[in-house]
């Protein structure tokens, strides 16, 4: 099965760039985490709201809340593709760092995605 690469781009032949399943799943995780609810017109509840958590005090409570938020939204939107095994969220200065441990359901392969975003 061919999966469209994210962000959308073209390959060397001028066609829509494709990506393997493992990279496609990682791209989907990034989309869920860094999309703010209300950002998508036809799916206003899509996203995690994680970027709003950055403005909360940087303490263990925020980290725990963010981890539960991320894990819940990943299970909601990608639960048929992945099994989330662990989430770690940290904010350092203006950088948000999220580490997601998951298993791809189709291949049973365990993966770790480390995602960062400047806020």
C-alpha positions in Angstrom: 0.0 0.0 0.0 1.3 3.5 -0.9 1.1 6.2 1.8 1.3 9.9 0.9 4.4 11.6 2.5 3.9 14.5 5.0 4.4 17.3 4.4 3.0 16.9 1.0 5.7 17.1 -1.7 6.7 15.7 -5.1 9.2 13.0 -5.8 11.9 13.1 -8.5 9.5 12.0 -11.2 7.0 14.8 -10.4 4.5 12.5 -8.7 3.1 12.7 -5.2 5.9 11.5 -2.9 5.2 8.2 -1.1 6.5 6.9 2.2 6.7 3.5 3.9 4.2 2.5 6.6 6.5 3.2 9.5 7.2 6.8 8.4 3.6 7.4 7.5 2.5 6.4 11.0 5.1 8.7 12.5 3.8 11.5 10.3 0.2 10.8 11.5 1.4 11.0 15.1 3.0 14.4 14.4 -0.3 15.6 12.8 -2.3 14.6 15.8 0.1 16.2 18.3 0.7 19.5 16.7 -2.8 20.2 15.3 -4.9 22.5 17.5 -8.6 21.5 17.9 -10.6 23.9 15.7 -7.8 24.3 13.2 -9.4 21.9 10.6 -12.6 23.1 9.1 -14.3 19.8 8.4 -13.0 18.1 11.5 -13.0 20.7 14.3 -12.4 18.3 17.1 -9.2 16.8 15.5 -5.9 17.4 17.3 -4.5 17.3 20.8 -4.4 20.8 22.1 -0.9 20.1 23.2 0.5 23.5 22.0 -1.9 25.3 24.4 -0.3 23.4 27.3 3.0 25.2 26.7 1.5 28.3 28.3 0.8 26.5 31.6 3.4 26.5 34.4 6.3 24.1 33.6 5.9 21.7 36.5 5.3 17.9 37.1 1.5 18.5 37.0 1.7 20.0 33.5 3.9 17.2 32.3 1.6 14.5 33.6 -1.5 16.3 32.2 0.1 16.7 28.8 1.2 13.0 28.8 -2.4 11.9 29.5 -3.8 14.3 26.9 -1.4 13.1 24.2 -1.9 9.4 25.0 -5.7 9.8 24.9 -5.8 11.7 21.6 -3.4 9.3 20.0 -5.6 6.4 21.1 -8.7 8.2 19.8 -7.4 9.1 16.4 -4.8 6.4 15.7 -6.0 3.6 17.9 -6.6 1.3 14.9 -3.0 1.8 13.6 -1.0 1.9 16.8 -0.9 0.8 20.4 0.5 3.6 22.6 2.9 2.2 25.2 4.2 5.4 26.7 4.4 9.2 26.3 6.8 11.7 27.8 6.3 15.4 27.4 8.8 18.1 28.4 9.1 21.8 27.8 12.5 23.4 27.9 12.6 27.1 27.2 10.7 27.6 23.9 11.0 23.9 22.8 8.3 21.4 23.3 9.6 17.8 23.2 7.4 14.7 23.0 8.6 11.1 23.1 6.0 8.5 22.1 6.6 4.8 22.4 4.2 2.8 20.3 3.7 -0.5 18.5 2.4 -0.6 14.9 -0.5 -3.0 15.0 -0.1 -4.3 11.5 3.6 -5.3 11.8 3.8 -5.6 15.6 7.0 -3.5 15.3 7.8 -1.3 18.3 8.9 2.2 17.6 9.8 5.4 19.4 9.0 8.8 17.9 10.7 11.9 19.3 9.0 15.1 18.1 10.1 18.7 18.9 8.4 22.0 18.1 9.6 25.5 18.8 6.8 27.5 20.3 
